[in-house]
Amino acid sequence: MDARFIELLVPFLKFAGGREITEDASLRELGLDSMQAIELLFAIEDAYGIALPDDELNDDTFATAGSLWRVVSAQIPEAVA
């Protein structure tokens, strides 16, 4: 996970309380709800200039920071990553 990704996540995680966001961090437990997940999706797509595939927009993808990062990083062009 890169620093920009973590910076994008933090405002949506109301229960993070300054804790380090690890790959295993449960986004739901840290306060991400379904409405915020949509806003986070738009923020990620804008920041990285990507579009996440519709079939990846599910609970498994948004389960942990690491699972979301894997889907995001797969869409980032090699030259940008």
Helices and strands as residue ranges (DSSP letters): H 3-9, G 10-12, H 34-48, G 54-56, H 65-75
